[in-house]
């Protein structure tokens, strides 16, 4: 899939799927997202002196950021991220 129109449509569909699956109005989803935020260190540093632990924590945070991007960014914002680096 290299046609920009198809890629944009795929990004939009994926964003909508995240939003349907993680409906912000659901108390269960709110509980899960709160747990993931803590586990993924959404609002704290991932630094650790041990490079392997640091890499693990960075990976967790990357997952959190991806979820948040798909829940909160517009199609155009996701496209801008995608064209800079494949997400």
PyMOL Python script that loads the backbone (N, CA, C, O; Angstrom):
from pymol import cmd

cmd.read_pdbstr("""\
ATOM      1  N   UNK A   1       0.850  -1.170   0.000  1.00  0.00           N
ATOM      2  CA  UNK A   1       0.000   0.000   0.000  1.00  0.00           C
ATOM      3  C   UNK A   1       0.896   1.233   0.000  1.00  0.00           C
ATOM      4  O   UNK A   1       1.403   1.636   1.047  1.00  0.00           O
ATOM      5  N   UNK A   2       1.088   1.826  -1.164  1.00  0.00           N
ATOM      6  CA  UNK A   2       1.937   3.006  -1.251  1.00  0.00           C
ATOM      7  C   UNK A   2       1.185   4.245  -1.694  1.00  0.00           C
ATOM      8  O   UNK A   2       1.725   5.350  -1.631  1.00  0.00           O
ATOM      9  N   UNK A   3      -0.050   4.083  -2.139  1.00  0.00           N
ATOM     10  CA  UNK A   3      -0.856   5.224  -2.549  1.00  0.00           C
ATOM     11  C   UNK A   3      -1.207   6.041  -1.310  1.00  0.00           C
ATOM     12  O   UNK A   3      -1.815   5.513  -0.378  1.00  0.00           O
ATOM     13  N   UNK A   4      -0.828   7.338  -1.284  1.00  0.00           N
ATOM     14  CA  UNK A   4      -1.091   8.160  -0.093  1.00  0.00           C
ATOM     15  C   UNK A   4      -2.562   8.186   0.323  1.00  0.00           C
ATOM     16  O   UNK A   4      -2.871   8.256   1.512  1.00  0.00           O
ATOM     17  N   UNK A   5      -3.454   8.132  -0.637  1.00  0.00           N
ATOM     18  CA  UNK A   5      -4.881   8.152  -0.303  1.00  0.00           C
ATOM     19  C   UNK A   5      -5.258   6.871   0.445  1.00  0.00           C
ATOM     20  O   UNK A   5      -6.016   6.914   1.413  1.00  0.00           O
ATOM     21  N   UNK A   6      -4.729   5.738  -0.003  1.00  0.00           N
ATOM     22  CA  UNK A   6      -5.003   4.466   0.676  1.00  0.00           C
ATOM     23  C   UNK A   6      -4.371   4.441   2.065  1.00  0.00           C
ATOM     24  O   UNK A   6      -4.966   3.939   3.019  1.00  0.00           O
ATOM     25  N   UNK A   7      -3.174   4.981   2.170  1.00  0.00           N
ATOM     26  CA  UNK A   7      -2.487   5.011   3.471  1.00  0.00           C
ATOM     27  C   UNK A   7      -3.258   5.900   4.442  1.00  0.00           C
ATOM     28  O   UNK A   7      -3.451   5.536   5.602  1.00  0.00           O
ATOM     29  N   UNK A   8      -3.700   7.066   3.971  1.00  0.00           N
ATOM     30  CA  UNK A   8      -4.487   7.959   4.829  1.00  0.00           C
ATOM     31  C   UNK A   8      -5.778   7.277   5.282  1.00  0.00           C
ATOM     32  O   UNK A   8      -6.174   7.402   6.441  1.00  0.00           O
ATOM     33  N   UNK A   9      -6.424   6.569   4.387  1.00  0.00           N
ATOM     34  CA  UNK A   9      -7.655   5.858   4.736  1.00  0.00           C
ATOM     35  C   UNK A   9      -7.377   4.773   5.769  1.00  0.00           C
ATOM     36  O   UNK A   9      -8.153   4.588   6.706  1.00  0.00           O
ATOM     37  N   UNK A  10      -6.271   4.060   5.597  1.00  0.00           N
ATOM     38  CA  UNK A  10      -5.902   3.006   6.551  1.00  0.00           C
ATOM     39  C   UNK A  10      -5.610   3.612   7.928  1.00  0.00           C
ATOM     40  O   UNK A  10      -6.014   3.054   8.947  1.00  0.00           O
ATOM     41  N   UNK A  11      -4.916   4.742   7.962  1.00  0.00           N
ATOM     42  CA  UNK A  11      -4.645   5.416   9.246  1.00  0.00           C
ATOM     43  C   UNK A  11      -5.942   5.852   9.912  1.00  0.00           C
ATOM     44  O   UNK A  11      -6.113   5.698  11.121  1.00  0.00           O
ATOM     45  N   UNK A  12      -6.854   6.399   9.110  1.00  0.00           N
ATOM     46  CA  UNK A  12      -8.146   6.836   9.647  1.00  0.00           C
ATOM     47  C   UNK A  12      -8.920   5.649  10.216  1.00  0.00           C
ATOM     48  O   UNK A  12      -9.476   5.724  11.312  1.00  0.00           O
ATOM     49  N   UNK A  13      -8.949   4.556   9.460  1.00  0.00           N
ATOM     50  CA  UNK A  13      -9.669   3.365   9.925  1.00  0.00           C
ATOM     51  C   UNK A  13      -9.056   2.814  11.208  1.00  0.00           C
ATOM     52  O   UNK A  13      -9.774   2.379  12.109  1.00  0.00           O
ATOM     53  N   UNK A  14      -7.735   2.833  11.286  1.00  0.00           N
ATOM     54  CA  UNK A  14      -7.068   2.343  12.492  1.00  0.00           C
ATOM     55  C   UNK A  14      -7.374   3.253  13.679  1.00  0.00           C
ATOM     56  O   UNK A  14      -7.620   2.776  14.787  1.00  0.00           O
ATOM     57  N   UNK A  15      -7.358   4.569  13.441  1.00  0.00           N
ATOM     58  CA  UNK A  15      -7.678   5.523  14.518  1.00  0.00           C
ATOM     59  C   UNK A  15      -9.107   5.291  15.018  1.00  0.00           C
ATOM     60  O   UNK A  15      -9.352   5.277  16.224  1.00  0.00           O
ATOM     61  N   UNK A  16     -10.020   5.115  14.110  1.00  0.00           N
ATOM     62  CA  UNK A  16     -11.413   4.871  14.497  1.00  0.00           C
ATOM     63  C   UNK A  16     -11.565   3.558  15.254  1.00  0.00           C
ATOM     64  O   UNK A  16     -12.361   3.468  16.189  1.00  0.00           O
ATOM     65  N   UNK A  17     -10.809   2.545  14.857  1.00  0.00           N
ATOM     66  CA  UNK A  17     -10.852   1.257  15.562  1.00  0.00           C
ATOM     67  C   UNK A  17     -10.352   1.418  16.998  1.00  0.00           C
ATOM     68  O   UNK A  17     -10.951   0.876  17.927  1.00  0.00           O
ATOM     69  N   UNK A  18      -9.264   2.157  17.184  1.00  0.00           N
ATOM     70  CA  UNK A  18      -8.776   2.423  18.541  1.00  0.00           C
ATOM     71  C   UNK A  18      -9.856   3.141  19.352  1.00  0.00           C
ATOM     72  O   UNK A  18     -10.106   2.801  20.509  1.00  0.00           O
ATOM     73  N   UNK A  19     -10.486   4.128  18.737  1.00  0.00           N
ATOM     74  CA  UNK A  19     -11.493   4.907  19.459  1.00  0.00           C
ATOM     75  C   UNK A  19     -12.727   4.081  19.798  1.00  0.00           C
ATOM     76  O   UNK A  19     -13.322   4.269  20.859  1.00  0.00           O
ATOM     77  N   UNK A  20     -13.118   3.178  18.921  1.00  0.00           N
ATOM     78  CA  UNK A  20     -14.254   2.300  19.223  1.00  0.00           C
ATOM     79  C   UNK A  20     -13.884   1.298  20.315  1.00  0.00           C
ATOM     80  O   UNK A  20     -14.665   1.058  21.236  1.00  0.00           O
ATOM     81  N   UNK A  21     -12.695   0.720  20.207  1.00  0.00           N
ATOM     82  CA  UNK A  21     -12.271  -0.295  21.173  1.00  0.00           C
ATOM     83  C   UNK A  21     -11.999   0.307  22.551  1.00  0.00           C
ATOM     84  O   UNK A  21     -12.212  -0.342  23.575  1.00  0.00           O
ATOM     85  N   UNK A  22     -11.532   1.536  22.563  1.00  0.00           N
ATOM     86  CA  UNK A  22     -11.174   2.191  23.824  1.00  0.00           C
ATOM     87  C   UNK A  22     -12.076   3.399  24.064  1.00  0.00           C
ATOM     88  O   UNK A  22     -11.606   4.524  24.229  1.00  0.00           O
ATOM     89  N   UNK A  23     -13.367   3.141  24.079  1.00  0.00           N
ATOM     90  CA  UNK A  23     -14.390   4.167  24.271  1.00  0.00           C
ATOM     91  C   UNK A  23     -14.167   4.885  25.601  1.00  0.00           C
ATOM     92  O   UNK A  23     -14.293   4.289  26.671  1.00  0.00           O
ATOM     93  N   UNK A  24     -13.835   6.162  25.517  1.00  0.00           N
ATOM     94  CA  UNK A  24     -13.481   6.948  26.701  1.00  0.00           C
ATOM     95  C   UNK A  24     -14.631   7.058  27.710  1.00  0.00           C
ATOM     96  O   UNK A  24     -14.393   7.378  28.875  1.00  0.00           O
ATOM     97  N   UNK A  25     -15.853   6.801  27.289  1.00  0.00           N
ATOM     98  CA  UNK A  25     -16.990   6.904  28.210  1.00  0.00           C
ATOM     99  C   UNK A  25     -17.159   5.666  29.076  1.00  0.00           C
ATOM    100  O   UNK A  25     -17.895   5.697  30.062  1.00  0.00           O
ATOM    101  N   UNK A  26     -16.492   4.587  28.721  1.00  0.00           N
ATOM    102  CA  UNK A  26     -16.607   3.346  29.482  1.00  0.00           C
ATOM    103  C   UNK A  26     -15.755   3.406  30.742  1.00  0.00           C
ATOM    104  O   UNK A  26     -14.567   3.726  30.683  1.00  0.00           O
ATOM    105  N   UNK A  27     -16.359   3.100  31.871  1.00  0.00           N
ATOM    106  CA  UNK A  27     -15.614   3.091  33.133  1.00  0.00           C
ATOM    107  C   UNK A  27     -14.530   2.023  33.099  1.00  0.00           C
ATOM    108  O   UNK A  27     -13.459   2.216  33.674  1.00  0.00           O
ATOM    109  N   UNK A  28     -14.789   0.898  32.434  1.00  0.00           N
ATOM    110  CA  UNK A  28     -13.780  -0.158  32.314  1.00  0.00           C
ATOM    111  C   UNK A  28     -12.582   0.333  31.503  1.00  0.00           C
ATOM    112  O   UNK A  28     -11.433   0.074  31.861  1.00  0.00           O
ATOM    113  N   UNK A  29     -12.855   1.033  30.425  1.00  0.00           N
ATOM    114  CA  UNK A  29     -11.772   1.568  29.597  1.00  0.00           C
ATOM    115  C   UNK A  29     -10.978   2.595  30.394  1.00  0.00           C
ATOM    116  O   UNK A  29      -9.749   2.615  30.317  1.00  0.00           O
ATOM    117  N   UNK A  30     -11.647   3.438  31.147  1.00  0.00           N
ATOM    118  CA  UNK A  30     -10.946   4.418  31.975  1.00  0.00           C
ATOM    119  C   UNK A  30     -10.034   3.722  32.981  1.00  0.00           C
ATOM    120  O   UNK A  30      -8.914   4.174  33.223  1.00  0.00           O
ATOM    121  N   UNK A  31     -10.507   2.634  33.561  1.00  0.00           N
ATOM    122  CA  UNK A  31      -9.704   1.867  34.523  1.00  0.00           C
ATOM    123  C   UNK A  31      -8.486   1.259  33.838  1.00  0.00           C
ATOM    124  O   UNK A  31      -7.375   1.317  34.365  1.00  0.00           O
ATOM    125  N   UNK A  32      -8.702   0.673  32.657  1.00  0.00           N
ATOM    126  CA  UNK A  32      -7.595   0.056  31.920  1.00  0.00           C
ATOM    127  C   UNK A  32      -6.572   1.112  31.507  1.00  0.00           C
ATOM    128  O   UNK A  32      -5.370   0.904  31.671  1.00  0.00           O
ATOM    129  N   UNK A  33      -7.035   2.242  30.973  1.00  0.00           N
ATOM    130  CA  UNK A  33      -6.106   3.292  30.552  1.00  0.00           C
ATOM    131  C   UNK A  33      -5.329   3.868  31.731  1.00  0.00           C
ATOM    132  O   UNK A  33      -4.148   4.186  31.596  1.00  0.00           O
ATOM    133  N   UNK A  34      -5.976   4.005  32.881  1.00  0.00           N
ATOM    134  CA  UNK A  34      -5.271   4.485  34.073  1.00  0.00           C
ATOM    135  C   UNK A  34      -4.183   3.496  34.484  1.00  0.00           C
ATOM    136  O   UNK A  34      -3.080   3.897  34.855  1.00  0.00           O
ATOM    137  N   UNK A  35      -4.495   2.213  34.418  1.00  0.00           N
ATOM    138  CA  UNK A  35      -3.503   1.195  34.750  1.00  0.00           C
ATOM    139  C   UNK A  35      -2.351   1.216  33.750  1.00  0.00           C
ATOM    140  O   UNK A  35      -1.185   1.155  34.141  1.00  0.00           O
ATOM    141  N   UNK A  36      -2.675   1.300  32.470  1.00  0.00           N
ATOM    142  CA  UNK A  36      -1.625   1.351  31.445  1.00  0.00           C
ATOM    143  C   UNK A  36      -0.768   2.604  31.579  1.00  0.00           C
ATOM    144  O   UNK A  36       0.444   2.555  31.371  1.00  0.00           O
ATOM    145  N   UNK A  37      -1.387   3.714  31.923  1.00  0.00           N
ATOM    146  CA  UNK A  37      -0.623   4.956  32.108  1.00  0.00           C
ATOM    147  C   UNK A  37       0.430   4.775  33.192  1.00  0.00           C
ATOM    148  O   UNK A  37       1.571   5.212  33.043  1.00  0.00           O
ATOM    149  N   UNK A  38       0.038   4.132  34.274  1.00  0.00           N
ATOM    150  CA  UNK A  38       0.986   3.895  35.367  1.00  0.00           C
ATOM    151  C   UNK A  38       2.064   2.900  34.926  1.00  0.00           C
ATOM    152  O   UNK A  38       3.255   3.145  35.117  1.00  0.00           O
ATOM    153  N   UNK A  39       1.644   1.787  34.342  1.00  0.00           N
ATOM    154  CA  UNK A  39       2.565   0.731  33.924  1.00  0.00           C
ATOM    155  C   UNK A  39       3.556   1.229  32.871  1.00  0.00           C
ATOM    156  O   UNK A  39       4.730   0.858  32.890  1.00  0.00           O
ATOM    157  N   UNK A  40       3.076   2.071  31.953  1.00  0.00           N
ATOM    158  CA  UNK A  40       3.905   2.568  30.854  1.00  0.00           C
ATOM    159  C   UNK A  40       4.653   3.850  31.196  1.00  0.00           C
ATOM    160  O   UNK A  40       5.360   4.409  30.358  1.00  0.00           O
ATOM    161  N   UNK A  41       4.492   4.311  32.434  1.00  0.00           N
ATOM    162  CA  UNK A  41       5.147   5.547  32.882  1.00  0.00           C
ATOM    163  C   UNK A  41       4.784   6.717  31.969  1.00  0.00           C
ATOM    164  O   UNK A  41       5.652   7.435  31.471  1.00  0.00           O
ATOM    165  N   UNK A  42       3.490   6.886  31.768  1.00  0.00           N
ATOM    166  CA  UNK A  42       2.994   7.916  30.860  1.00  0.00           C
ATOM    167  C   UNK A  42       3.421   9.313  31.275  1.00  0.00           C
ATOM    168  O   UNK A  42       3.661  10.163  30.417  1.00  0.00           O
ATOM    169  N   UNK A  43       3.521   9.565  32.563  1.00  0.00           N
ATOM    170  CA  UNK A  43       3.886  10.913  33.001  1.00  0.00           C
ATOM    171  C   UNK A  43       5.119  10.937  33.884  1.00  0.00           C
ATOM    172  O   UNK A  43       5.273  11.812  34.737  1.00  0.00           O
ATOM    173  N   UNK A  44       5.988   9.974  33.671  1.00  0.00           N
ATOM    174  CA  UNK A  44       7.241   9.998  34.428  1.00  0.00           C
ATOM    175  C   UNK A  44       8.388   9.539  33.532  1.00  0.00           C
ATOM    176  O   UNK A  44       8.177   8.978  32.456  1.00  0.00           O
ATOM    177  N   UNK A  45       9.570   9.786  33.993  1.00  0.00           N
ATOM    178  CA  UNK A  45      10.767   9.444  33.237  1.00  0.00           C
ATOM    179  C   UNK A  45      10.918   7.930  33.108  1.00  0.00           C
ATOM    180  O   UNK A  45      10.534   7.170  33.997  1.00  0.00           O
ATOM    181  N   UNK A  46      11.480   7.521  31.996  1.00  0.00           N
ATOM    182  CA  UNK A  46      11.775   6.100  31.797  1.00  0.00           C
ATOM    183  C   UNK A  46      13.252   5.806  32.053  1.00  0.00           C
ATOM    184  O   UNK A  46      13.711   4.689  31.818  1.00  0.00           O
ATOM    185  N   UNK A  47      13.984   6.787  32.525  1.00  0.00           N
ATOM    186  CA  UNK A  47      15.419   6.588  32.728  1.00  0.00           C
ATOM    187  C   UNK A  47      15.683   5.512  33.774  1.00  0.00           C
ATOM    188  O   UNK A  47      15.029   5.448  34.815  1.00  0.00           O
ATOM    189  N   UNK A  48      16.649   4.682  33.467  1.00  0.00           N
ATOM    190  CA  UNK A  48      17.185   3.723  34.419  1.00  0.00           C
ATOM    191  C   UNK A  48      18.663   3.551  34.081  1.00  0.00           C
ATOM    192  O   UNK A  48      19.035   3.515  32.909  1.00  0.00           O
ATOM    193  N   UNK A  49      19.492   3.447  35.094  1.00  0.00           N
ATOM    194  CA  UNK A  49      20.932   3.308  34.872  1.00  0.00           C
ATOM    195  C   UNK A  49      21.267   2.034  34.091  1.00  0.00           C
ATOM    196  O   UNK A  49      22.251   1.994  33.351  1.00  0.00           O
ATOM    197  N   UNK A  50      20.462   1.020  34.256  1.00  0.00           N
ATOM    198  CA  UNK A  50      20.662  -0.228  33.510  1.00  0.00           C
ATOM    199  C   UNK A  50      20.079  -0.037  32.109  1.00  0.00           C
ATOM    200  O   UNK A  50      18.872   0.172  31.982  1.00  0.00           O
ATOM    201  N   UNK A  51      20.894  -0.101  31.056  1.00  0.00           N
ATOM    202  CA  UNK A  51      20.404   0.148  29.701  1.00  0.00           C
ATOM    203  C   UNK A  51      19.292  -0.807  29.262  1.00  0.00           C
ATOM    204  O   UNK A  51      18.418  -0.427  28.483  1.00  0.00           O
ATOM    205  N   UNK A  52      19.324  -2.033  29.756  1.00  0.00           N
ATOM    206  CA  UNK A  52      18.268  -2.982  29.372  1.00  0.00           C
ATOM    207  C   UNK A  52      16.937  -2.607  30.015  1.00  0.00           C
ATOM    208  O   UNK A  52      15.892  -2.684  29.369  1.00  0.00           O
ATOM    209  N   UNK A  53      16.970  -2.207  31.266  1.00  0.00           N
ATOM    210  CA  UNK A  53      15.745  -1.762  31.939  1.00  0.00           C
ATOM    211  C   UNK A  53      15.234  -0.492  31.276  1.00  0.00           C
ATOM    212  O   UNK A  53      14.033  -0.336  31.055  1.00  0.00           O
ATOM    213  N   UNK A  54      16.157   0.416  30.960  1.00  0.00           N
ATOM    214  CA  UNK A  54      15.775   1.664  30.289  1.00  0.00           C
ATOM    215  C   UNK A  54      15.080   1.368  28.950  1.00  0.00           C
ATOM    216  O   UNK A  54      14.055   1.972  28.634  1.00  0.00           O
ATOM    217  N   UNK A  55      15.641   0.440  28.171  1.00  0.00           N
ATOM    218  CA  UNK A  55      15.045   0.072  26.883  1.00  0.00           C
ATOM    219  C   UNK A  55      13.647  -0.525  27.075  1.00  0.00           C
ATOM    220  O   UNK A  55      12.729  -0.217  26.314  1.00  0.00           O
ATOM    221  N   UNK A  56      13.492  -1.363  28.074  1.00  0.00           N
ATOM    222  CA  UNK A  56      12.185  -1.947  28.381  1.00  0.00           C
ATOM    223  C   UNK A  56      11.163  -0.857  28.691  1.00  0.00           C
ATOM    224  O   UNK A  56      10.047  -0.870  28.172  1.00  0.00           O
ATOM    225  N   UNK A  57      11.560   0.084  29.542  1.00  0.00           N
ATOM    226  CA  UNK A  57      10.649   1.160  29.937  1.00  0.00           C
ATOM    227  C   UNK A  57      10.319   2.080  28.759  1.00  0.00           C
ATOM    228  O   UNK A  57       9.192   2.561  28.647  1.00  0.00           O
ATOM    229  N   UNK A  58      11.287   2.323  27.891  1.00  0.00           N
ATOM    230  CA  UNK A  58      11.028   3.128  26.691  1.00  0.00           C
ATOM    231  C   UNK A  58      10.031   2.424  25.782  1.00  0.00           C
ATOM    232  O   UNK A  58       9.163   3.068  25.192  1.00  0.00           O
ATOM    233  N   UNK A  59      10.150   1.106  25.665  1.00  0.00           N
ATOM    234  CA  UNK A  59       9.202   0.344  24.852  1.00  0.00           C
ATOM    235  C   UNK A  59       7.789   0.449  25.388  1.00  0.00           C
ATOM    236  O   UNK A  59       6.837   0.606  24.623  1.00  0.00           O
ATOM    237  N   UNK A  60       7.653   0.364  26.693  1.00  0.00           N
ATOM    238  CA  UNK A  60       6.324   0.520  27.299  1.00  0.00           C
ATOM    239  C   UNK A  60       5.753   1.892  26.988  1.00  0.00           C
ATOM    240  O   UNK A  60       4.580   2.026  26.638  1.00  0.00           O
ATOM    241  N   UNK A  61       6.595   2.909  27.120  1.00  0.00           N
ATOM    242  CA  UNK A  61       6.111   4.271  26.891  1.00  0.00           C
ATOM    243  C   UNK A  61       5.729   4.467  25.426  1.00  0.00           C
ATOM    244  O   UNK A  61       4.773   5.181  25.123  1.00  0.00           O
ATOM    245  N   UNK A  62       6.470   3.838  24.520  1.00  0.00           N
ATOM    246  CA  UNK A  62       6.150   3.950  23.104  1.00  0.00           C
ATOM    247  C   UNK A  62       4.750   3.392  22.811  1.00  0.00           C
ATOM    248  O   UNK A  62       4.008   3.953  22.005  1.00  0.00           O
ATOM    249  N   UNK A  63       4.403   2.300  23.464  1.00  0.00           N
ATOM    250  CA  UNK A  63       3.064   1.725  23.298  1.00  0.00           C
ATOM    251  C   UNK A  63       2.007   2.706  23.821  1.00  0.00           C
ATOM    252  O   UNK A  63       0.990   2.932  23.166  1.00  0.00           O
ATOM    253  N   UNK A  64       2.247   3.279  24.984  1.00  0.00           N
ATOM    254  CA  UNK A  64       1.315   4.254  25.559  1.00  0.00           C
ATOM    255  C   UNK A  64       1.116   5.429  24.596  1.00  0.00           C
ATOM    256  O   UNK A  64      -0.012   5.858  24.355  1.00  0.00           O
ATOM    257  N   UNK A  65       2.211   5.937  24.057  1.00  0.00           N
ATOM    258  CA  UNK A  65       2.120   7.082  23.153  1.00  0.00           C
ATOM    259  C   UNK A  65       1.342   6.722  21.889  1.00  0.00           C
ATOM    260  O   UNK A  65       0.575   7.542  21.386  1.00  0.00           O
ATOM    261  N   UNK A  66       1.523   5.539  21.383  1.00  0.00           N
ATOM    262  CA  UNK A  66       0.773   5.109  20.194  1.00  0.00           C
ATOM    263  C   UNK A  66      -0.729   5.072  20.484  1.00  0.00           C
ATOM    264  O   UNK A  66      -1.533   5.558  19.689  1.00  0.00           O
ATOM    265  N   UNK A  67      -1.095   4.497  21.615  1.00  0.00           N
ATOM    266  CA  UNK A  67      -2.506   4.457  21.997  1.00  0.00           C
ATOM    267  C   UNK A  67      -3.059   5.877  22.081  1.00  0.00           C
ATOM    268  O   UNK A  67      -4.123   6.167  21.534  1.00  0.00           O
ATOM    269  N   UNK A  68      -2.341   6.753  22.761  1.00  0.00           N
ATOM    270  CA  UNK A  68      -2.805   8.129  22.919  1.00  0.00           C
ATOM    271  C   UNK A  68      -2.893   8.868  21.595  1.00  0.00           C
ATOM    272  O   UNK A  68      -3.816   9.653  21.379  1.00  0.00           O
ATOM    273  N   UNK A  69      -1.936   8.620  20.707  1.00  0.00           N
ATOM    274  CA  UNK A  69      -2.000   9.248  19.384  1.00  0.00           C
ATOM    275  C   UNK A  69      -3.285   8.866  18.668  1.00  0.00           C
ATOM    276  O   UNK A  69      -3.963   9.719  18.094  1.00  0.00           O
ATOM    277  N   UNK A  70      -3.615   7.585  18.703  1.00  0.00           N
ATOM    278  CA  UNK A  70      -4.803   7.125  17.979  1.00  0.00           C
ATOM    279  C   UNK A  70      -6.102   7.539  18.668  1.00  0.00           C
ATOM    280  O   UNK A  70      -7.146   7.602  18.019  1.00  0.00           O
ATOM    281  N   UNK A  71      -6.057   7.815  19.939  1.00  0.00           N
ATOM    282  CA  UNK A  71      -7.264   8.263  20.638  1.00  0.00           C
ATOM    283  C   UNK A  71      -7.461   9.767  20.536  1.00  0.00           C
ATOM    284  O   UNK A  71      -8.594  10.246  20.593  1.00  0.00           O
ATOM    285  N   UNK A  72      -6.374  10.518  20.385  1.00  0.00           N
ATOM    286  CA  UNK A  72      -6.481  11.975  20.542  1.00  0.00           C
ATOM    287  C   UNK A  72      -6.097  12.812  19.332  1.00  0.00           C
ATOM    288  O   UNK A  72      -6.479  13.980  19.260  1.00  0.00           O
ATOM    289  N   UNK A  73      -5.367  12.267  18.398  1.00  0.00           N
ATOM    290  CA  UNK A  73      -4.936  13.066  17.255  1.00  0.00           C
ATOM    291  C   UNK A  73      -5.937  12.988  16.111  1.00  0.00           C
ATOM    292  O   UNK A  73      -6.691  12.024  15.979  1.00  0.00           O
ATOM    293  N   UNK A  74      -5.923  14.022  15.298  1.00  0.00           N
ATOM    294  CA  UNK A  74      -6.774  14.037  14.099  1.00  0.00           C
ATOM    295  C   UNK A  74      -6.129  13.191  13.011  1.00  0.00           C
ATOM    296  O   UNK A  74      -4.979  12.770  13.136  1.00  0.00           O
ATOM    297  N   UNK A  75      -6.874  12.950  11.955  1.00  0.00           N
ATOM    298  CA  UNK A  75      -6.327  12.220  10.808  1.00  0.00           C
ATOM    299  C   UNK A  75      -5.091  12.928  10.263  1.00  0.00           C
ATOM    300  O   UNK A  75      -4.086  12.287   9.956  1.00  0.00           O
ATOM    301  N   UNK A  76      -5.168  14.250  10.146  1.00  0.00           N
ATOM    302  CA  UNK A  76      -4.037  15.011   9.605  1.00  0.00           C
ATOM    303  C   UNK A  76      -2.819  14.939  10.520  1.00  0.00           C
ATOM    304  O   UNK A  76      -1.693  14.822  10.037  1.00  0.00           O
ATOM    305  N   UNK A  77      -3.025  15.005  11.809  1.00  0.00           N
ATOM    306  CA  UNK A  77      -1.907  14.906  12.744  1.00  0.00           C
ATOM    307  C   UNK A  77      -1.253  13.525  12.669  1.00  0.00           C
ATOM    308  O   UNK A  77      -0.027  13.415  12.690  1.00  0.00           O
ATOM    309  N   UNK A  78      -2.069  12.479  12.582  1.00  0.00           N
ATOM    310  CA  UNK A  78      -1.511  11.132  12.423  1.00  0.00           C
ATOM    311  C   UNK A  78      -0.746  11.012  11.110  1.00  0.00           C
ATOM    312  O   UNK A  78       0.324  10.405  11.065  1.00  0.00           O
ATOM    313  N   UNK A  79      -1.285  11.582  10.060  1.00  0.00           N
ATOM    314  CA  UNK A  79      -0.607  11.544   8.762  1.00  0.00           C
ATOM    315  C   UNK A  79       0.763  12.226   8.859  1.00  0.00           C
ATOM    316  O   UNK A  79       1.753  11.719   8.333  1.00  0.00           O
ATOM    317  N   UNK A  80       0.811  13.371   9.531  1.00  0.00           N
ATOM    318  CA  UNK A  80       2.084  14.082   9.691  1.00  0.00           C
ATOM    319  C   UNK A  80       3.096  13.228  10.451  1.00  0.00           C
ATOM    320  O   UNK A  80       4.273  13.198  10.091  1.00  0.00           O
ATOM    321  N   UNK A  81       2.653  12.539  11.488  1.00  0.00           N
ATOM    322  CA  UNK A  81       3.552  11.633  12.200  1.00  0.00           C
ATOM    323  C   UNK A  81       4.010  10.492  11.299  1.00  0.00           C
ATOM    324  O   UNK A  81       5.188  10.136  11.289  1.00  0.00           O
ATOM    325  N   UNK A  82       3.079   9.923  10.548  1.00  0.00           N
ATOM    326  CA  UNK A  82       3.372   8.778   9.688  1.00  0.00           C
ATOM    327  C   UNK A  82       4.386   9.140   8.601  1.00  0.00           C
ATOM    328  O   UNK A  82       5.272   8.347   8.282  1.00  0.00           O
ATOM    329  N   UNK A  83       4.251  10.337   8.037  1.00  0.00           N
ATOM    330  CA  UNK A  83       5.145  10.712   6.941  1.00  0.00           C
ATOM    331  C   UNK A  83       6.547  11.069   7.436  1.00  0.00           C
ATOM    332  O   UNK A  83       7.492  11.091   6.647  1.00  0.00           O
ATOM    333  N   UNK A  84       6.693  11.348   8.730  1.00  0.00           N
ATOM    334  CA  UNK A  84       8.021  11.580   9.302  1.00  0.00           C
ATOM    335  C   UNK A  84       8.704  10.287   9.647  1.00  0.00           C
ATOM    336  O   UNK A  84       9.911  10.137   9.458  1.00  0.00           O
ATOM    337  N   UNK A  85       7.916   9.334  10.162  1.00  0.00           N
ATOM    338  CA  UNK A  85       8.446   8.040  10.602  1.00  0.00           C
ATOM    339  C   UNK A  85       7.274   7.069  10.608  1.00  0.00           C
ATOM    340  O   UNK A  85       6.205   7.398  11.122  1.00  0.00           O
ATOM    341  N   UNK A  86       7.449   5.927  10.067  1.00  0.00           N
ATOM    342  CA  UNK A  86       6.378   4.932  10.073  1.00  0.00           C
ATOM    343  C   UNK A  86       6.090   4.560  11.507  1.00  0.00           C
ATOM    344  O   UNK A  86       6.985   4.151  12.246  1.00  0.00           O
ATOM    345  N   UNK A  87       4.809   4.705  11.908  1.00  0.00           N
ATOM    346  CA  UNK A  87       4.417   4.415  13.299  1.00  0.00           C
ATOM    347  C   UNK A  87       3.681   3.103  13.373  1.00  0.00           C
ATOM    348  O   UNK A  87       3.271   2.686  14.456  1.00  0.00           O
TER     349      UNK A  87
END
""", "prot")
cmd.dss("prot")
cmd.show_as("cartoon", "prot")
cmd.util.cbc("prot")
cmd.orient("prot")
